[in-house]
Amino acid sequence: MRAMYIAAILVCCTFTAKSSSDFSQLETLFTQWRAFEVPPLHQLAPDYRQQTFNKREEQWSQFKSKLLSLDKADWTVEQQVDWFVMLAELNGYDFNSKVLKPWQRDPAFYKQVWTYQSDVPSHEGPTPHYTTELWTYSFPLSANEQLRLATDLSRIKPLQTQAKVNLIGNAKELWIAGIRDIQIQHKNLVDITSQIENTNNTNLIHTHTQAIQSTQEFITWLKQQTSKKNGPSGLGIEQYTWYQQNVHMVPMTWADEERLLRRELDRAWSSLKLEEQRNKDLPPLVSVKNTEEFDRLANRSADYFINFLDEKNIVTVPDYFRPALFDKLGSFIPEENRHFFHIGSHLDPTPLYSHFYHWFELAIMANDPNPRTLRKQSLLYNIFDSRNEGTATAVEEIFMHAGLYDHNPRAREIVWIMLAQRAARGLGSLYAHANQMPMEQAGDIHMNYTPRGWMKTEPDLLIFEQHLYLRQPGYGTSYVTGKILLDTAIAQKAKLDEEQLNPFSLKAFFDELNNIGGIPIALGTWEMTGNKPAFLTQIEQTARGKSKLGDMQTSK
């Protein structure tokens, strides 16, 4: 466990930066930083108490000073990109500890039990260390797995006890919506009761029972505190912009993103109407009616999709792509229970399977991990969002333009509906973070500007998405901002190829993108083209001078 390495970082880094620093110094520093980032334990649980953050502030400052002292003038572009990756994580830690403070403002931060694997490199939104990943367990449990689960569950009660001290924030909407996450955790714990009891493991049964009782008491406590909460939950425009640029390395301001998402929402709607005009003489898509029909459609669509990518030279398709996709095809959902993504997937799941490029990226991480020290693991604080969510959204349209639906033009309509939905929900999240409207009203934009009323069918998805985006600044917009930044990457790479009299290859582009790994797309573009984005110079100058972050009023 990473916690085993915490003691190692308490010994200060001993190297001294010198002219033209050796790149290995950065790799050593990063390894020590990652060990430090894992908080110490307090009564078996990760310690998010304010006094602990205060004690660790000086060590964080030392990491930043040592990073800034490295002379990277003679480093390769790849090495300089890695330097910015570490700067992003250091800025993320600083922002979380001074502004976002999920352990003080966000009850959902204390959700420790997860029943599913995220489709991005780590869980979406602020998440505590040492989570219980139920999806990694196979029941009935072996003796070793019983011990592992007992250890996981033993952290729930002490963390919730700590939470009752830590949660002093006044973010009303985060508080109210966060109770729902803890209620889900309670249900998930109750649901495995019979499987736990079947082990006859006294310690595991006791620890599981304790976790259930503690979680129920935590829910009761959260509800009792609700009437005291009356403050805003959004970051505000200035803090949002700082966070996007200095942590997630997105070269946009809040206003830039607002204009972009408005434009993409308009483009998605107008393109949908043009597509409908083009297809007016074609029969409409018909939703499947039962499990057998869905399974046939899903398998046929996935098989066609994989073959298209391979045969049309869109991207190199290793053997592990096919099982990665076929393991996630979904299942038949009765019409009355379908949410937005179910509606489309029961007409033609291929647009959704394009977005499942996510699972290809996770399969690459598992089967062919990036050899670079700073890119082997998921980046912290969801810094991967512009790369992973942006790419998954971008390829929906890219693959369409490359001919994926030439045999079934009606499916193109689903692509535009999906883009409109993402632009609408991103706009809502922007206004919520600017504190210009409550989360419910942001959800109205999300719901009412999604074509064909597809977001009006199932409220849980709407709540889940808008709550997540309020918890994790920039995530709601990353699908579209990342998509646009990927368009920029293609444009710059194609222009460079043209100037060098080389043919542009979509397959070579995506292969290079995959090889670069899950870093912010603006950094990946620099690595692919050699053209350093101007905003990175400003970010570095900010890091070396007085950061705006220190002058900001922290959120309550």
Helices and strands as residue ranges (DSSP letters): G 2-5, H 6-9, H 23-37, E 41-42, E 45-46, H 50-69, H 77-95, I 96-100, H 102-105, G 107-110, E 113-114, E 132-133, G 134-136, H 143-153, H 156-166, H 172-191, H 193-197, H 202-225, G 226-228, H 237-246, H 254-278, H 291-311, H 321-326, G 335-337, H 340-345, H 350-355, H 357-367, G 373-375, G 380-382, H 385-401, H 411-433, H 439-448, G 451-453, H 459-471, H 475-499, H 506-516, H 521-529, H 534-544, G 548-551
